[in-house]
Amino acid sequence: MVRETGNVRATLRVIGHPNMFYKRRRRDPDFAREWAEAVAGADVELSRAERAFPGPPPSPATFAGSAEELGGYLRPGRKRAQTRPQPVIRRTSSGRAQIALAREGHMNAESEAEFLALLRATGNFAASARAIGFQPASLHQRAEKWPAFGRDCRAAQDAADVQLDYALVAHAHMLLGMGRVEGAPPEVDVPFDPEAAMRIIAFLDRRKAGLTGGRHKGAPERSFDEVMESILGKIEAIERHEAIFGKDEGDGEDG
């Protein structure tokens, strides 16, 4: 267990008899050496991890309904309570990596998956962070610390970019009386907000160009009509959407 987790205290709590093992380490040099090697080996292996949580992560699809339930808008929320004790990789006061149980109020695998689902649906990093009860800065630091989480964030924002482009195309079609775009997602109770989508797309474009430093306020540089004209000339957004997500399930034959 120590070789796998690097956590001596947790191992002794599970097995019991901590005094017996500590006494044996003091009087048995070989056992003491194996103990130290097990801790050091776990530190090496866990330090190579790209995710904070051992084992396969929960699928963001589990939380895919979160953005829709908010009516397409993200409101600040509270931190998700753990449904069960969840393991997490963290460092001890001595700097060694070990597997321990996530503390209440700290990030866990379910919160991370929910954040990615919201980010994929909206493209709004800051609001997605606040919606799960965390400050955006802490999620940015997390993306830098854990490479796999950073890749997941970039993939989610790229997917949001495609979906928002696609939604604007569908919205423009409806405004111009051209009818519903084939394969477009079904309408929801809360109206689609094109101005918000434009702001998010503008941010995603700046991010791709490496221009996200500093604060950006105010309305988009282009007017709504200019954006609609540009987007209507780029109907390939539909093809991009279908290439990533596939066509509507209803396009096929019943049965």
JOZI-V398030 format. One record per pair of residues at least 6 apart in sequence whose C-alpha atoms are under 8 Angstrom apart, sorted by the first residue. I is the first residue (numbers start at 1). GAP is how many residues later the second one is. D is the distance in whole Angstrom. If there is no record, write none. Layout:
<<I;GAP;D> <I;GAP;D>>
This chain:
<<1;6;8> <1;10;6> <2;6;6> <2;9;7> <2;33;8> <2;36;6> <2;37;6> <2;40;7> <3;35;4> <3;36;6> <3;38;6> <3;39;5> <4;38;6> <5;37;6> <5;93;5> <5;94;5> <5;95;8> <6;32;7> <6;33;5> <6;34;8> <6;35;8> <6;36;5> <6;37;6> <6;91;7> <6;92;5> <6;93;6> <7;32;8> <7;91;6> <7;92;6> <7;93;7> <8;31;8> <10;90;8> <12;6;6> <24;7;7> <24;8;8> <25;6;6> <25;7;5> <25;10;8> <26;6;7> <40;56;8> <42;55;7> <42;56;7> <43;53;6> <43;54;5> <43;55;6> <44;53;8> <46;43;7> <46;51;6> <46;52;7> <47;50;6> <50;96;5> <50;97;5> <50;98;5> <50;99;8> <51;95;6> <51;96;7> <51;97;6> <51;98;7> <52;36;6> <52;37;5> <52;38;7> <52;94;7> <53;34;6> <53;35;5> <53;36;6> <53;55;8> <53;56;6> <54;33;7> <54;34;6> <54;35;7> <54;45;8> <57;52;6> <57;56;8> <58;51;7> <58;52;6> <58;55;6> <59;54;6> <60;53;5> <60;54;6> <60;56;6> <60;57;5> <61;56;7> <62;51;8> <62;52;8> <63;50;7> <63;51;5> <63;54;6> <63;55;8> <64;50;8> <64;53;5> <64;54;7> <64;57;8> <66;48;8> <66;51;8> <66;52;7> <67;6;7> <67;7;7> <67;50;8> <67;51;6> <67;54;6> <67;55;7> <71;118;7> <71;119;6> <72;50;8> <72;118;7> <72;120;8> <74;53;6> <74;54;7> <74;57;6> <75;52;7> <75;55;7> <75;56;6> <76;51;7> <76;54;5> <76;55;4> <76;56;7> <76;57;7> <77;53;6> <77;54;4> <77;55;5> <77;56;5> <78;53;7> <78;54;6> <78;55;4> <79;26;6> <79;32;8> <79;53;5> <79;54;4> <79;55;7> <80;25;7> <80;30;8> <80;31;6> <80;52;7> <80;53;8> <81;23;7> <81;24;7> <82;22;7> <82;26;8> <82;28;8> <85;16;6> <85;17;7> <86;15;5> <86;16;6> <86;22;7> <86;23;8> <87;12;6> <87;13;5> <87;14;4> <87;15;6> <88;11;6> <88;12;6> <88;13;6> <88;14;6> <88;20;7> <89;8;7> <89;9;6> <89;10;5> <89;11;6> <90;7;6> <90;8;6> <90;9;6> <90;10;7> <91;6;4> <91;7;6> <92;6;7> <102;6;6> <111;21;7> <114;18;8> <115;13;6> <115;14;6> <115;16;8> <115;17;7> <116;36;7> <116;37;7> <116;40;6> <117;39;8> <118;10;6> <119;6;6> <119;9;6> <119;34;7> <119;37;6> <119;38;6> <119;41;7> <120;35;8> <120;36;4> <120;37;6> <120;38;8> <120;39;6> <120;40;5> <121;35;8> <121;38;8> <121;39;6> <121;42;8> <122;6;8> <122;38;6> <122;42;8> <123;33;7> <123;34;5> <123;35;8> <123;37;5> <123;38;7> <123;77;6> <123;81;8> <124;33;8> <124;76;7> <125;11;7> <126;9;8> <126;10;5> <127;9;8> <129;6;6> <129;7;5> <129;10;7> <130;6;7> <142;7;7> <142;8;8> <143;6;5> <143;7;4> <143;8;8> <143;10;7> <144;6;6> <157;47;7> <161;40;6> <161;43;7> <162;75;7> <162;78;7> <162;79;6> <163;78;7> <164;33;6> <164;37;7> <165;36;8> <165;66;8> <165;72;6> <166;18;8> <166;71;5> <166;72;6> <166;75;7> <167;17;8> <168;26;7> <168;29;8> <168;60;8> <168;63;7> <169;12;8> <169;59;8> <169;62;6> <169;63;6> <169;66;7> <169;68;8> <169;69;8> <170;10;7> <170;11;5> <170;14;7> <171;21;8> <171;23;8> <172;56;6> <172;60;7> <173;6;6> <173;7;7> <173;8;7> <174;6;6> <183;64;6> <183;65;5> <183;68;8> <184;64;8> <195;29;7> <198;22;7> <199;20;7> <199;21;6> <202;18;7> <203;9;7> <206;6;6>>
